[in-house]
Amino acid sequence: MLFPNGEEIDVIEDVIKRVGNAIADQIFSQIWERPILKSEAHGIHATLIYNDPSRRDHLPSSRREIDWDESSINEAQRRLFRSRR
């Protein structure tokens, strides 16, 4: 629900607009009430950007990590992302 259609990156304001305030409140109240230590996290599957809606202008239109513009990432990332497309 937070990241539909294979998306992996989004801006919080866009998520709220997409799912609506009531559902966003329900989802995020559960998340914020159950913090975990980073050392105990089993993986980060997506990125949710807070307090910087202007960043949406720089995200890949697909909202997938592997689709970053190649001029904005290093050569190692280019190789990795090309192999996953």
N, C-alpha and C positions, 0 to 999 in steps of 0.2 A: 504494500500500500504506500509506503514512503517512497520507494524507488521502483516504479512500474517499468515494464518493458525492457528490462536489462539495464536501466539507468543506474549509475553508481555515484553520481555527484548531483547535488541540488542546493538551492538557496532556501532557507527556512520560509521566507515570505511566499515563494512559489509553491512549496508544499502546502502551506495553510490555504492558499488560494485554490489549489487543486482539490484538497480533501474537505475543506470547510473548517470553520473554527471549532465546532463541537467535536468532530472526530480528531482533529489535531490536538485539542485539549486532552481528550481521552488517551490518545497514544502517548503524548509527551508527559502527562502526569504519571503514567506508569513507568516510563523510562527514568524520569528524574527521581522517582521514589526508590529505585533499585540500582544505586551506583555500584560499580565494580572497580577493582584496582586494574590498572593497565596491565600489570604483570599477570593477572588472572584472565585477561581477555583471550579468547581463542581465535581471534581474527577480526580484522576490520574489513567489512564488506562494502562500505560506502562512505561517502563524505557529505556531511550536512554543514553548510556554511551559514554562520550566524553573524549578524551585525555588519554585513558588508554586501548589500544587494547589488552594488555596482560590479561585483565579481562575475555576475551572470553573463555580462558582456564578453567575458574572456573564457568561458567554459565551452567545451566542444558541444555542438548542437545536439549530438546524440546523448550527451550527459554520461558518456562512458569514458573511463580513464584511458583506454587504449586509443582513443580518437583525438587526443590532444594534438594541436598543430605542431608539426615537427620542429618548427623554429623556436618553440617555447620549452623544449625538453632537451636533455643531453643525449649523446650518441648511444649510451647503454640503454636508456629508456626507449629510444627509437627502435633498436634491435628487438627488445622485449615486446614492445607493443606491435610491431610489424608481425612478429611470430604468432601473435594471438588474434590477429584480425581474420 
